[in-house]
Amino acid sequence: MTQTQHTVRHHGPEPAKVAVLHGGPGGAGEVEPFTHELGQRGHAVLEPFQTQHSVDAQIEELREQITHHSTPPITLIGWSWGAWLGCLFAASHPNLVRKLILVGSGPFEARYTDAIKATKAARLTDAQRAELATLNLGSGDPSHTARFIALNDEADTFERDTSPLPDVQFDADIHQSVWPEANAMRTSGALLDTLATIRCPVIALHGDHDPRPADGVRLPLQAALPSATFTLLQKCGHKPWQEVHAQDQFYQLIESALD
């Protein structure tokens, strides 16, 4: 793995032919185990970090990262918030994306979001919920970020492997700026309208144990893009690459899509 500047990491050979987008928004580092594994398997992977404070600015930042550090058109893989960013980017810059893979995307319509918090809360103990409420991600304390991610992993995961959690840098200012704007796009229908304009092949992978409802991704996606494919991974939560039962199938599907 090499780091050419603070907003880009490379895994495997260069120049990159694949880019993997982090979640958040404002979270940088959670997909590192996934990108590292792809590099170990011989894929040329770019791991960009989004630092800007608006949706449009993140799209422009990603355009600069991809054009300077890869060989477009590339395969773009977006996880969680990164799935949305990948959709918005592919719609804005169709000449730079040959294929789009969505992993653990948030629902594309607001009506599917009500159960997410309740599902996550039901999977934690009273003590864990109380501890989660005390954590302040805006404090800049890395121990708060690490514990927040660990507790959310408890709620988001079916059965985790033994790999260590990655080091994640969470920027609360980015999150507080970008997420309300992105969520408003979902509420207004603008996100779904944009989705319908994507012209490259789209593949969605989603865990059946992910608190984010699979139907909130599958149904709107297939209505907007009938050619898109959707695979529901069994015994799998929000991060398929760390799931004991699903990671083999997940990597098989990714490898097939990258061929």
PyMOL commands that set and color helices and strands:
alter all, ss='L'
color gray80, all
select helices_A, chain A and resi 32-40+55-69+81-92+94-96+110-112+114-122+126-134+137-139+142-156+172-188+190-195+215-224+240-242+247-258
alter helices_A, ss='H'
color red, helices_A
select strands_A, chain A and resi 2-5+8-11+16-21+27-28+45-48+70-79+97-103+169-170+202-207+229-233
alter strands_A, ss='S'
color yellow, strands_A
deselect
rebuild
show_as cartoon
